[in-house]
Amino acid sequence: MSLYDIPLRTLSGEPTSLAGHRDKAVLVVNVASKCGLTPQYEGLERLHKQFADRGFTVLGVPCNQFAGQEPGSAEEIATFCSATYGVTFPLLEKADVNGAGRHPLYAELTRVADADGEAGDVQWNFEKFLIAPGGEVTRFRPRTEPEAPELVAAIEAALPTA
């Protein structure tokens, strides 16, 4: 199954998929509201705004698997992200990224190795997967800041050409 065909749900519960982003660059990030890395929302939003008109989006996936750092309901998550960080990028429903209940999207994404050649489980909140048009995935670990030069360069390289 292609990444673009995996059934997803928006934070409000509406069915969706990555199919509408097939020709775009998408940064999929497992997010949490009560994590030491939560301020990364600011950089993610800046990236989203900076590159949105060039065929890029950030896609947040709330996850409560790491120390219970995303305990909120969909409404609480949406309110927190909007009110605290001004998030305008799309958010999906809360999902597991590791273990037996791992969402099928993450079953595919976690097969990709990071820069050190390590694939497998997501290490913590705010792990980033950049999907280029056509489905090639580049993985960045949680401590990579959204506006780190290596991530920005990868996004710029993945942007669709006019």
C-alpha positions in Angstrom: 0.0 0.0 0.0 1.3 3.4 -0.9 1.6 6.1 1.8 -0.9 8.1 -0.2 -3.6 5.4 0.1 -3.5 4.8 3.9 -6.8 5.9 5.4 -6.4 8.8 7.9 -8.8 10.9 9.9 -8.5 14.6 10.7 -8.5 15.8 14.3 -12.2 16.4 13.9 -12.8 12.8 12.8 -13.3 13.4 9.0 -11.8 10.8 6.7 -8.8 11.9 4.7 -5.5 10.6 3.2 -2.3 11.9 1.8 -3.6 11.5 -1.7 -4.3 15.2 -2.0 -0.6 15.8 -1.2 0.9 13.4 -3.8 2.5 16.2 -5.7 3.6 18.2 -2.6 6.2 18.0 0.2 4.7 16.9 3.5 6.4 17.0 7.0 4.6 14.4 9.2 5.3 15.1 12.9 4.0 13.3 16.0 3.1 16.1 18.3 2.3 16.5 22.0 1.0 19.4 24.1 2.8 18.7 27.4 6.4 17.9 26.2 9.7 19.7 26.6 9.8 19.8 22.8 6.3 21.3 22.5 7.7 24.8 21.6 8.7 23.2 18.3 5.2 24.0 17.3 6.4 27.6 16.7 9.0 26.5 14.2 6.7 24.0 12.5 4.1 26.8 12.0 6.8 29.1 10.6 7.9 26.4 8.1 4.3 25.8 7.2 3.7 29.5 6.4 7.1 30.0 4.7 6.7 27.1 2.2 2.9 26.6 1.9 2.6 28.6 -1.3 5.4 26.4 -2.8 3.6 23.1 -2.3 4.5 22.2 1.3 2.5 21.4 4.4 3.2 20.3 8.0 0.9 17.5 9.2 0.7 17.0 12.9 -0.2 13.7 14.5 -1.0 14.0 18.2 0.3 11.0 20.1 0.0 10.1 23.8 2.5 7.2 23.9 5.4 9.1 25.4 5.0 9.8 29.1 1.3 10.6 28.6 2.2 14.0 27.1 -0.8 14.3 24.9 -3.8 13.5 27.2 -6.3 15.9 25.7 -9.4 15.4 23.7 -9.5 16.4 20.0 -11.1 19.7 21.0 -8.6 20.4 23.7 -5.7 19.6 21.3 -7.1 21.9 18.6 -7.7 24.7 21.1 -4.2 24.4 22.7 -2.5 24.4 19.3 -4.4 27.3 18.0 -4.4 29.5 21.1 -0.9 28.8 22.3 1.0 28.5 19.1 -1.3 29.8 16.3 -1.1 26.5 14.5 -2.8 26.6 11.1 -1.4 23.4 9.6 -3.6 20.3 9.6 -3.8 17.9 12.5 -4.8 14.3 12.4 -6.6 12.3 15.1 -4.5 11.1 18.0 -2.6 7.9 17.0 -0.1 5.4 18.2 3.2 5.6 16.4 4.8 2.5 18.1 3.8 -0.9 19.3 1.0 -3.3 18.4 -1.5 -0.5 17.8 0.9 1.5 15.6 -1.1 3.4 13.0 -0.5 2.1 9.4 1.0 5.4 8.4 3.7 5.0 11.0 4.1 1.3 10.2 5.3 2.5 6.8 7.2 5.6 8.0 9.2 3.8 10.7 10.7 1.5 8.0 12.8 4.5 6.9 16.2 4.9 8.4 17.5 8.3 9.8 20.8 9.9 8.9 22.6 7.4 11.1 21.0 4.5 9.3 18.6 3.6 12.1 15.1 2.6 11.3 12.4 1.4 13.7 10.4 2.9 16.5 9.8 6.6 16.9 12.1 7.8 19.7 9.9 10.5 21.2 7.5 13.3 20.4 8.3 15.6 17.5 10.0 13.0 15.3 9.8 14.3 11.7 9.2 12.4 8.4 9.6 14.5 5.2 7.6 13.0 2.3 8.7 14.3 -1.1 6.4 14.3 -4.1 6.3 10.7 -5.3 6.7 9.3 -1.8 10.4 9.3 -0.9 10.8 9.7 2.9 13.6 11.4 4.9 13.6 11.0 8.6 14.7 13.5 11.3 14.8 12.6 15.0 12.9 14.6 17.7 15.7 16.9 18.7 16.2 18.2 15.2 14.6 21.7 15.4 12.1 22.5 12.7 14.2 25.3 11.3 17.5 23.4 11.5 19.6 23.9 8.4 19.5 20.3 7.4 15.7 20.1 7.7 15.1 23.3 5.8 17.5 22.2 3.1 15.7 18.9 2.7 12.3 20.7 2.5 13.7 23.0 -0.2 15.0 20.1 -2.1 11.7 18.2 -1.8 9.5 21.1 -2.9 7.7 20.5 -6.2 9.2 22.2 -9.2 7.0 24.6 -11.1 
